[in-house]
Amino acid sequence: MPRAADTTIHAVAERVGVSISTVSLAFNHPQRVNEATRQRILDAAGELGYQPARTPSARAKKGASRIAVFAPFSSYESYRRRLMGVLEACSAQGIEVSIFDHEAVVSSASPLLDSLPLRGDIDGIIVMGLPFSPDGAERILKWGAPVITVDLLQDFFSQVLVDDEHGGYLAGKHLIAQGHQRIGFLHERQHSSRYISAGMLRRDGLARAIDEAGGKAAGFMVIDCEVPDGSIEAAQRNIADFLNGHQPPTAFFGNHDDLAAGALTGLRELKEGSQIAVLGYDDGPLAAALGLSTIRQPFEESGRVAARLLFDSIENPGSARQSVSLAPELVLRSSC
């Protein structure tokens, strides 16, 4: 097999039978290439040992001057807030940040990342909420720039996590203490089970609190309330249907604040806002404005911690993989 340094983009294009521009798109703008073609390109690149080149200066210099951050920024406000922490840390160090938006993985049937659009002068990478395939992780590791992930449980790179399972447990314990037995868990439809999402962990925590209270034998249960597109409007529209079941929820716990906000608005329209508790997850301006109880995540802090881990990894190549877990907290307002 040729050495990676000897393998060119032309060799990959020839192996697959496509143009070099298509190979470039497969790495730099994967959403613009047919999935089957993109996979053939990635497979050929792996067989030939090809990696998009990093510039000599990026490989040799000490410290960081430019990093890249990838996240579904346009899908979730939470990632914008995490980015604010990253930008704060980078501004203090005079480091340039390249920002890449990505579609939300919860709506994708093929959510695992096989590649990232990377420039040769990128010194380090932060990836938020976007799971890697094993092959994709291996490609990034071979490329050489250190990677830190945020809000993503994985075994490849150093990571910053919020303890979502504990957050779900806090929500469940509080609602149970308030006398609620049937708790509706509001969540988006997750189209793939190939990764562990934050929502899955939050539901696990809620289920643990239910089990500790005695579970179904004692009348306690989690009722799954799926909101296909995860929007405020859809949660608001569907709330009446969730209440029309054989055993309707007496409380709702939203996977994020938008879902809880939609439920709260729908309940108020039905004149049931005072009878049914609602609790969200995240704690942003929307939750405060609506009087929504929620589980607060340390968004900005997670971004700052991720940036500091990345700076350390760039300064100390080959350092041990680290995992930092931050604690969520219960914030009580009028909704429960």
N, C-alpha and C positions, 0 to 999 in steps of 0.2 A: 504494500500500500504506500502511496506517496506520502511524504511528510506534509503536514498542514501548510508549512511555509512554501512548499513547492506547488501546491494545488491552487489553481486560479479559478475565478468565476467562469472563465471560458470552458474549463474542463467539466464543471458541473453542468453548464448549459448543454455541452455536447453529449454528456452521458444521458441526460433526460430528453434531449431533442427539443429544447426550447431556446428562446433568445436569452442573451445575458441580461436584458432589461427585465425579463420575467423572473429570472433568478434573483435579481436585485429586489424586485417587488416582494418576492416571497419572504425575504428577510426584513425589509424595511417597511413594507406596507402589506402585511399578510392578508388583510381583509379584502384586498383587491385582486387576489389570485384564487382561482377555483381550488376548493379544498383538496381534491384528488391530485391536482397538479402540484400544489404546494407541498403535499406530503411526499410526492415522488422527488421533488427538489431537495427537501430536507433529508430524505433517505440517502440520496446520491451524495449530498454534502457530507453526511456522516461516514459513508463508505470511503469517500476520497480523502477525508480528513480536512475538508475545507471549513474555514471560519472567516467571517468578515474581518478584515485586518484592523488592528488597533495601531495607531501611529506610534513610531518609536518614542516620541516625547511623552506620550501617555503611559507607555510602559516603563520608562526610565526615571521620570521625575519623582520627587518626594513630595507628598501632600497632594491635595486636590485643588483643581481650579474650575472643573466643570463636572456636574453630576446630572443624571437623568432620573426623573420620577414618573412612574407609570401607575395609573389608577383609573377607575370609572368615574372621573370627576363630574361629567355631565349627568350621570345617573343618580349620584348620591351627594348631598351637601356634606355628609360626614367626611368624605375624602378631601373636599376643599379645606375643611377645618384642620385636618391632619397636615395638609400641604402648608398651611400657615405656620405650623411649628417647624417644618423643614426649612421654609424660606427664612424664618427668623434666625435659625441656627446658621444657615449658609450666609446670610447677609452679614452676620457678625464676623465671619471668616473671609468675606470677600469672594465667595464661591458662586459661580454662575450655575443656574438651574434650568435645564431643558425639561419641559413638561409635556407629557404625552397622554392624551385622553384615550380610553379604551371602553368598549361596550361592557355592560354589566354581565358577569358570568352566569348569574342566576337564570337569565333568559336564554342561554345558549345550550344547545345539545352537545356541543364540543367545546367545553370551557377551558381545557388545559392548554397553556401556552407552549408552543413549540419553538418560538423565536421571538425576538424583540427587535424593533428598528433602532439600531445603535450606530452612532457615529464613532469614528476611530479615535476621537479625542475625549471620549467620556472616561472619567477616572473612577466612577462608581455609580451604582444603580440602586434605587429604592423602588420596590414594587409593592403596591397596596391592593390587597383583596383580589389578586389575579393568580390562580393556581398554575403551577408548572406541571407539564408532563415530565416523567423521568428523563426522556431524551432531550426535551427542551432545557431542563436544568443542567444536564451534562454539557450541552452546547455553550451555555452561558458560563459555566465553570471553566471550560476550556478557553473561552474567549479571554478570560483573565481578570476582568474588572470585578472587584468585590460587590456582592449583592446583599442588601438587607430587605427583608420582607416585613410588612405591617399588616395586621388583621388577616393573617393567613397561616394556618397550622400546617407546617411542612418540615421535612427532614434534610433539606439540601443546604440552606443558607442560614446565617444569623437572622434572628427575627424579633419583632416587638409585637406582643399580643396584649389584648385586654381579655381578662378572664370571663368570657361570655357565658360559660356554663355556670359560673358563680353568679353572674348577673341575672340569669334566668331563675336561679335558685332564690336570690333575694326577692325577686318579683313574686314568685310562688309563695314564699314564706309570709310575705306581707299580706297578700290577698287571702291566704288561708287564715291568718290571724284576724282578719276582718270578718270572718265568717263565711267566706265563699268556698263552695265545694266544686262547682263546675266552671272551669276557667277556659275560655275560648282563646286559642293561640292564633292570632292573625299573622299570616305569612304569605309571601309570594309563592308562586309555583316554581319549584326548582326543577329544571329540565334534565339535569344530569346528577347521578349519584357518584360520580368519579372523584369527588373532592368533599371535604368536610367544610360546610359553610358556617358562618357565625350564627345564622338562624338555627341551624341544627343543634349547635351547642347550647343556645339559649333555651330551646325546647327541651333538651336533655336536663338542664338545670331545673326548669319548671316541673318536669316529670319526677325528678328526684325529690323535690319538695312535696309533691302529691303522694309519692310512695311513702315518705316518712310520716305523712298524716294518716296513712292507712290504706291509700289507694281506693280502687273501686269497691272493695269489700266494705269500706267505711263511707262510701258515697262520694269520694273525691275522684275527679277525672279531668284530663286534658281533652278538650274538644278542638280538633283542627279546623280552622276557618280560613280557607284558601282564597286569597284575593289575587286573581291571575296576573294583573299588571303592577301590583304593589302600590297603586296610587291612592291619594287621599280621596279622590272622587269615587273610585271603585269601592273602597271600603265603606264610604258613606252610602252608596247605592245598595250594597249587599247586606248591610247590618240587619235589616228586617228579616231577610232570609235566614241569617244565622240564629235569629231569635225564634224562628218558627219550627225548630226541630222538636223531637220528642222530649229531649232533655236540654233545654236552652241554657246557654251560659248565664251565670249571674255576675260574671266579671270577664273583661277582655284584657289580654296582654298582647301588645303589638310588637312584632319583630323589630320595628323601628317607629319613630314618632309619627311619620306620615300616616301609617296604617292606624295607629291609635287615634290620631287627630280626626281621621275620617270616621272612625267608629264613634268617637265622642260627638261629632257634629250630627251624625245620623241619629244617635240616641236622643239628642236634644230636640231634633225635629219630631221624633216619635213621642216626645214628652216623657222619656224614660231615663233622662240623664241623671236623675238623683237616685234611681233605684239600682242601677247597674254600674259597677266600678270599671274604670278604664286606666290602664297603666301602659306607658310606652317604653322606648329604649333609645337613648342617645342624649337627650336634653339639649335642645337648641332654642333659639328665639321663639319658634312656633309653640313649643311645649310651654314656655313661660307665659306667652300671650294667652293661651287657651286654659291656663290653670291645670295643665296635664301633669299628673304624677308620672315619673319616669325613672329609668336607670341611667345615670349620668356616666358617659364615657370620657376619659381624659384625652380628648382628640389632639389638641395642640401639643400636649406633653408627649403623646406617642410619636408625633412627628419630630419633636426635638430629640427624643431618645434615639430614634432611628438615624437621624443625621449624625449624632455623636458616635453611634456604633459604626456608621459608615466611615467617618473621618478616621476613627481608630483603625479600621480594617485597611484603609488606604495607606496610613502611616506605617502599619505593621503587617505587611503581606504574610500570609500563611498563619495568621493568628487563629486560635481555636474558635470554633463556632459558638455563638452565644445566643441565649434565649432570655428575653426580659418580659415578665408578665406584670401588667398594671391592673390595679383593682378598680372595678366600677363601684358606684354607690347609689343608694336609693334616695330619690328626691321626692318628697311628698307635697302635693298641691291638692286642689279641691276635687279633682276627678276621682279620687278614692281616699 
